Amino acid sequence: MSRDLLETFENQFPDREYKIEIQQPEFTSLCPKTGQPDFGVVTITYTPRAKCIELKSLKFYLQAYRDKGIFYEHVTNTILDDLVAAASPQWMKVEIAFHARGGITETVTAVHNSVM
């Protein structure tokens, strides 16, 4: 996916430490082995520095995974890397809780600048 889709805006409170949490409950990608759709809930939590993530651009960025064959671990870490590159947060966590397929669920969590 292209991190060029991600836009940011100036943080109006750069001297204050605060947390932003974003949820996207309809995330979709494709299993690279079977081509079947994978569904999950994306939760992005971060403490901004100078920039915040613009939500409309984030929506289009996440929707771009709809037709991409990618493993759970890869997509979670790629989203984290792209968001960190775009916004340079103080701290960020991306968690995707994938829905059951074949009776198995998986949640993948990736963190920037923190010990899990």
PAZAPA-4460 file (N, C-alpha, C; in steps of 0.05 Angstrom, whole numbers, plus 32768, in hexadecimal, padded with zeros to 4 digits):
% residues 116
    n_x    n_y    n_z   ca_x   ca_y   ca_z    c_x    c_y    c_z   seq   type   mol
   8011   7FE9   8000   8000   8000   8000   8012   8019   8000     1      M     A
   8007   802E   7FF7   8017   8046   7FF5   8012   8058   800D     2      S     A
   8028   805D   801B   8026   806F   8032   8021   808B   8029     3      R     A
   8024   8090   800E   801E   80AA   8003   8000   80B2   8006     4      D     A
   7FEF   809F   800B   7FD3   80A4   8010   7FCE   80B2   802B     5      L     A
   7FE1   80AF   803D   7FDD   80B9   8058   7FE3   80D7   805A     6      L     A
   7FD1   80E6   8066   7FD5   8102   806A   7FD5   8108   8088     7      E     A
   7FE2   811E   808F   7FE3   8127   80AB   7FDB   8144   80AD     8      T     A
   7FD6   814D   80C6   7FD1   8169   80CB   7FE1   8171   80E4     9      F     A
   7FE5   818B   80E8   7FF4   8194   80FF   7FE6   818F   8119    10      E     A
   7FF5   8184   812C   7FEB   817F   8147   7FE8   819A   8155    11      N     A
   7FD0   81A0   815E   7FCB   81BA   816B   7FD5   81BB   8188    12      Q     A
   7FDD   81A4   8193   7FE6   81A3   81AE   8000   8193   81B0    13      F     A
   8015   819C   81A2   802E   818C   81A1   803D   818A   81BC    14      P     A
   8037   819C   81CF   8045   819C   81E8   8036   818B   81FD    15      D     A
   801F   8180   81F5   800F   8170   8208   8011   8153   81FF    16      R     A
   8015   8141   8212   8015   8125   820C   7FF9   811A   820F    17      E     A
   7FEE   8111   81F9   7FD3   8106   81F9   7FD1   80EE   81E6    18      Y     A
   7FBC   80DF   81E8   7FB9   80C6   81D9   7FA2   80C9   81C5    19      K     A
   7FA6   80BF   81AD   7F91   80BE   8198   7F8D   80A0   8193    20      I     A
   7F73   8098   8192   7F6D   807D   818B   7F59   807D   8173    21      E     A
   7F60   806E   815F   7F4F   806C   8147   7F48   804F   8143    22      I     A
   7F2F   804A   813D   7F26   802E   8136   7F1A   802D   811B    23      Q     A
   7F21   8019   810C   7F15   8013   80F2   7F0A   7FF7   80F4    24      Q     A
   7EF0   7FF3   80F9   7EE4   7FD9   80FE   7EDF   7FC8   80E5    25      P     A
   7EE5   7FD2   80CD   7EDE   7FC4   80B5   7EF7   7FBF   80A3    26      E     A
   7F0E   7FB9   80AF   7F26   7FB5   809F   7F24   7F9B   8090    27      F     A
   7F2E   7F9C   8077   7F2D   7F84   8066   7F47   7F82   8056    28      T     A
   7F52   7F6A   8055   7F69   7F64   8043   7F63   7F47   8039    29      S     A
   7F76   7F3D   802A   7F73   7F22   801F   7F89   7F0F   802A    30      L     A
   7F81   7EF6   802E   7F95   7EE2   8036   7FA7   7EDD   801D    31      C     A
   7FC1   7EDF   8021   7FD3   7EDB   800A   7FD4   7EBE   8000    32      P     A
   7FCB   7EAB   8011   7FCC   7E8E   800A   7FB3   7E86   7FFC    33      K     A
   7F9B   7E8F   8005   7F82   7E86   7FFA   7F73   7E9A   7FEA    34      T     A
   7F7A   7EB4   7FED   7F6C   7EC9   7FE0   7F51   7ED0   7FED    35      G     A
   7F4B   7EC3   8004   7F32   7EC8   8012   7F35   7EE2   8022    36      Q     A
   7F1F   7EF0   8026   7F20   7F0A   8035   7F26   7F05   8053    37      P     A
   7F35   7F17   805E   7F3A   7F18   807B   7F2D   7F31   8085    38      D     A
   7F20   7F30   809C   7F12   7F47   80A7   7F1D   7F4B   80C3    39      F     A
   7F1F   7F65   80CB   7F29   7F6B   80E6   7F22   7F87   80EF    40      G     A
   7F28   7F8C   8108   7F25   7FA6   8114   7F41   7FB2   8119    41      V     A
   7F46   7FC9   810C   7F60   7FD6   8110   7F5C   7FEB   8126    42      V     A
   7F6F   7FEB   8139   7F6F   7FFF   814E   7F8B   800C   814D    43      T     A
   7F8C   8026   8149   7FA4   8035   8148   7FA4   8048   8160    44      I     A
   7FB8   8046   8170   7FBA   8058   8188   7FD6   8065   8186    45      T     A
   7FD6   8080   818A   7FF0   808E   8189   7FF0   80A8   8199    46      Y     A
   8008   80B0   819F   800D   80CA   81AC   801C   80DB   8196    47      T     A
   800F   80F0   818D   801B   80FF   8177   8031   8111   8181    48      P     A
   8042   8119   816D   8055   812E   8171   804B   8146   8162    49      R     A
   8057   814D   814C   804F   8165   813C   8037   8160   812A    50      A     A
   8032   8147   8123   801D   8141   810F   800A   812C   8119    51      K     A
   7FF1   812F   8110   7FDC   811B   8115   7FD3   810F   80FA    52      C     A
   7FC8   80F7   80FB   7FC0   80E9   80E3   7FA4   80F3   80DB    53      I     A
   7FA1   80FA   80C1   7F87   8103   80B7   7F76   80EA   80B1    54      E     A
   7F5E   80EA   80BB   7F4E   80D1   80BB   7F43   80C9   809F    55      L     A
   7F3C   80DC   808F   7F32   80D4   8074   7F48   80C6   8064    56      K     A
   7F60   80D1   8066   7F76   80C4   8057   7F7D   80A8   8063    57      S     A
   7F7A   80A6   807D   7F7E   808C   808A   7F69   8078   8081    58      L     A
   7F51   8080   807E   7F3B   806F   8074   7F43   8064   8058    59      K     A
   7F4B   8076   8046   7F52   806D   802B   7F6B   805B   802B    60      F     A
   7F7E   8061   803C   7F96   8051   803F   7F8F   8034   8048    61      Y     A
   7F7E   8032   805C   7F76   8018   8066   7F65   8009   8052    62      L     A
   7F54   8017   8044   7F43   800A   802F   7F54   7FFF   8018    63      Q     A
   7F6C   800A   8014   7F7D   8000   7FFE   7F87   7FE3   8003    64      A     A
   7F85   7FDA   801B   7F8D   7FBE   8021   7F77   7FAA   8019    65      Y     A
   7F60   7FB3   8011   7F4A   7FA1   800B   7F50   7F8C   7FF6    66      R     A
   7F61   7F92   7FE3   7F67   7F7F   7FCD   7F84   7F75   7FCF    67      D     A
   7F91   7F79   7FE6   7FAD   7F71   7FE9   7FAF   7F57   7FF8    68      K     A
   7FBE   7F44   7FED   7FC4   7F2B   7FFB   7FDB   7F30   800E    69      G     A
   7FD6   7F2E   8028   7FEB   7F34   803B   7FE5   7F26   8056    70      I     A
   7FFA   7F1B   8062   7FF7   7F0E   807C   7FF0   7F22   8092    71      F     A
   7FE3   7F18   80A7   7FDB   7F29   80BE   7FF3   7F39   80CA    72      Y     A
   8009   7F2B   80CE   8020   7F37   80DB   802C   7F4D   80C9    73      E     A
   802C   7F47   80AF   8038   7F5A   809C   8027   7F73   809A    74      H     A
   800D   7F71   8098   7FFC   7F88   8095   7FFD   7F9A   80AE    75      V     A
   7FFD   7F8E   80C6   7FFE   7F9D   80DE   8017   7FAD   80E1    76      T     A
   802E   7FA0   80DB   8048   7FAE   80DD   804B   7FC3   80C7    77      N     A
   8040   7FBE   80AF   8042   7FD1   8099   8032   7FEA   809F    78      T     A
   801A   7FE6   80AA   800A   7FFD   80B1   8018   800E   80C6    79      I     A
   8024   8001   80DA   8033   8010   80EF   804A   801F   80E2    80      L     A
   805A   8012   80D1   8071   8020   80C4   8068   8038   80B4    81      D     A
   8052   8035   80A5   8048   804B   8094   803D   8062   80A4    82      D     A
   802F   805C   80BA   8024   8072   80CB   803B   8080   80D9    83      L     A
   804F   8072   80E3   8066   807E   80F0   8075   8090   80DC    84      V     A
   8078   8087   80C4   8086   8097   80AF   8076   80B0   80A9    85      A     A
   805C   80AF   80A9   804B   80C6   80A2   8049   80DA   80B9    86      A     A
   8047   80D1   80D2   8040   80E3   80E8   8056   80E7   80FD    87      A     A
   806A   80D6   80FD   8080   80D7   8111   8076   80DA   812D    88      S     A
   8065   80C8   8136   805A   80CA   8151   806E   80C5   8167    89      P     A
   8068   80CE   817F   8078   80C7   8196   8077   80AA   819C    90      Q     A
   805F   809F   819A   8059   8083   819F   8041   807A   818F    91      W     A
   8041   8061   8185   802B   8058   8175   8028   803A   8178    92      M     A
   800E   8031   8179   8008   8014   8179   7FF3   800F   8164    93      K     A
   7FF7   7FFA   8153   7FE3   7FF1   8140   7FDC   7FD5   8148    94      V     A
   7FC2   7FD0   814C   7FB9   7FB6   8153   7FA2   7FAE   813F    95      E     A
   7FA4   7F96   8134   7F8E   7F8D   8123   7F84   7F72   812F    96      I     A
   7F6B   7F72   8136   7F5E   7F5A   8140   7F4E   7F4E   8128    97      A     A
   7F59   7F39   811D   7F4D   7F2C   8106   7F37   7F19   810F    98      F     A
   7F21   7F19   80FF   7F0A   7F08   8105   7F11   7EEB   8100    99      H     A
   7F01   7EDA   810B   7F06   7EBD   8108   7F02   7EB4   80EB   100      A     A
   7F15   7EA4   80E3   7F13   7E96   80C9   7F1E   7E7A   80CF   101      R     A
   7F0E   7E66   80C9   7F16   7E4A   80CF   7F17   7E45   80ED   102      G     A
   7F08   7E55   80FC   7F06   7E51   8119   7F1E   7E5D   8129   103      G     A
   7F2F   7E6C   811B   7F46   7E78   8128   7F46   7E96   8126   104      I     A
   7F4B   7EA4   813C   7F4F   7EC1   813B   7F6C   7EC8   8141   105      T     A
   7F74   7EDF   8139   7F8F   7EE9   813E   7F8E   7F07   8142   106      E     A
   7F9D   7F11   8155   7FA0   7F2D   8159   7FBE   7F33   8158   107      T     A
   7FC6   7F46   8147   7FE2   7F4E   8144   7FE5   7F6B   814E   108      V     A
   7FF8   7F6F   815F   7FFE   7F8A   816A   801B   7F91   8164   109      T     A
   801E   7FA9   8159   8039   7FB3   8153   803C   7FCF   8160   110      A     A
   8053   7FD4   816D   8057   7FED   817C   8070   7FFB   8173   111      V     A
   806E   8016   8171   8085   8027   816B   808D   8036   8184   112      H     A
   80A7   8035   818B   80B2   8043   81A2   80A7   803B   81BD   113      N     A
   80A4   8021   81C1   809B   8018   81DB   80A2   7FFB   81DF   114      S     A
   80A3   7FF2   81F8   80A6   7FD6   81FE   808A   7FCB   8202   115      V     A
   8084   7FB5   81F5   8069   7FA9   81F7   8066   7F9A   8211   116      M     A
***
